[in-house]
Amino acid sequence: TLKLNVFHYKLDDLIANAWLHNNPGPDDLVGFVPPGGSASQRRNIEETTSTGVEIESNLELTNFVSLDFKYTYTQSEIQSNDVNPIFNGKDLPQSPRNRGYAQVNWTPSDKTRLWARVSSYDEQYEDLNNARRIEGATTIDLGVSTQLDENNTLSLRVENLTDEIIETGLATSGLISTGVERSAWVQWDLKI
């Protein structure tokens, strides 16, 4: 199967962390701005848009093997705002233009399924002024699930197998926030 979705969203009064200034010292609005820091405040952004296309596919390669694929291109932009006119026309923060995944599924029996997924997204901005870039990332996840009996299913998965550093934030001071490192999960589903 192949699915295509074209979209255009207009969002009014989106709440964003808006940069106000970089002046160090006491500040009436935020209290104190440290050297190298900045003053920011949650503010409504008058009008934003997100336009893009999403392609999704599921291919049955054999009776036991299938391939899932999904790709999304999004252009998210600030159309107008009352906070600071320099933000108009800038990309929305935390919104990569390209993201997608490919997943191989192997079902050797009716009760067991194994899968491997490669996910990727490109760089994105951390701030409304588009001054701080967060690096993109590519991760590999693996999993297996098996139905033990009519009421019990056990699943195991490893996320971020290669222990990729996933940047999730970048402060004006240069401090980088990171996402989850390699992790393993066990899940038991019980039907009652």
N, C-alpha and C positions, 0 to 999 in steps of 0.2 A: 504494500500500500504506500501511497505517496500523498502527503497533505501539504497544502500551501496556504499560509495565512498572511494577508497583508493588513497592517493595522495603522491607525492614526488616533492618538489619544490627545485630548486637550485637558489639562488639569489646572484648575483655578485654586489659588491660595495654598499651594504646596508648602509645607513647613520644611525649612532647611536651616542648616547652621551657617549663618551669614557672617562673613568677615566684615569687621567694622574699621579696625585700624591696627597698626603695629607699634604704637607709641608706648614705650615702657614707663612704668610708674603707676601711681594711684589713678583710678578711673572711677567716676561716679556710677557708671553702668555695670561694670563687671567686677569692681573692687580693686584689682591690681593686675597689671600686665607685666610679667617678668621680662628681663632682657632677652631678646630673641623670640619672644612669644607674640601672641596677637590677641586682640579682643574680638570675640565672636558672640553671637546671640541667635537663638532660634527666632526666625522671622518668617512671615508668609511671603512667598514669591507669587506675585499676582497671576502670571500666566506662563505655563510651560507646555511643551508638546513632546510627544514621543511618536516617531514614525518609523516603520520598519517592515521587515518581512521575516517569516519563519517557515522553514522547510523541515518536514519530519517524514521519515520513511521507516518501514519495517519490511525486511526482506526475509522470506523463508528460503534459506539456501539448500537445506536438506530436511528430512523429517525430524532431525535432531538439532540442527544448527540454524540460528537466525541472527540477523544483524539489524540493530536499531541505530538510527542516525537522526540527529537534530541539530540544526544550525539556525541562529537568530542574528539578524543584523538590526540594530536599533540606533537611531539618531535622536537623542533626547536633548532638548534645547530650552533655554530660558528665553521666552518671548518678550516679557515685560515684567518690571518689578519696581517697587517703591523704595527698596533698600539702598541700592547703588546702581546707577545707570550703566556702569562698566560691566555689569553682569549680563546685560541683554545680549543675546546671540551666543552666549557661552554654553558649553555642554553641561548637562546636569551632572553633579558629582555621583560617584559610585555607579556609573552606568557605562559599562564597556560597549563599544560599537559591535564587536564580534564575540560571540560565544557559541559553544556547541559541544557535542559529545558523539562518540561512536561506541557502541556496545555489542559484543559478541555474546550470545547465549547458547549454551549447550545443555540439552535436556536428554541425558542418556536413558532415563526411564520416566514413567508417569509421576514418580515421587521425588525425583532429584533434578535440580537445576543448578548449573554453574554459570557464572558470567564474569566478564572482564570489561571494564569501561575506561576509556580515555576521555577526559574532559578538558576543555581549554577555553580561556577568555583572554582578550588582549588588555592592554593598559587602559586606565581610566583616571579621571581626575578625583582628587580628594576634596577640592574646595570649589565654591561658586566662581571664583576668579580664574579657574583653570591654571593655577600657578604650580600646584603640587601634583605630580603624577604618581599613581600607584602602579607598580609593575603587574603585568598579566601573569598567568600561571597555567601550567599543564599538569594534571594529576592523573594517576592510575589507581583504580579501585578494583578489587576482586571480591567475589562472593560465592557462597554455596548455600542452598537450602534443601532440606530433605524432609519429607513428610514421614514421621515416625509411625503414626497410626492415624486413624480417622479424625482424632481430635488434637493431635500434637504435631507441630512443625518446628524444626530447629534450623536456625540460620546463623551463619558465620560470615563476617565480611571484614576486609581490611581496606581502610580508606587512606589515600595519599601514600601509596605503597613505597614510592621513592623518596618520601619525606621532603617533598618540595616546600620551599619557604613561600607561604601564601601571604602576601601583603594585604592587609585589610584597612589600613589607615596610615596617614603620614601627617604628623603635627608640624606646625611652623618651626619648631625647634629641631626638626629632623628625626624625632622619635618615630620609629616604624612599629605599628601594631601588626601582629601576625595572626593567622588563622590556626586551625587545628593541625598539629603535626601528624605523623603516621599514627593511626589508631586502629585498634581491633575491637570488634563488637560481636557479642553473642546475643541472639534473640530467640526466645521460646514463645511460640504462639499456641495458646490453649483455647480450644472451642468448648464452651460450657453449654 
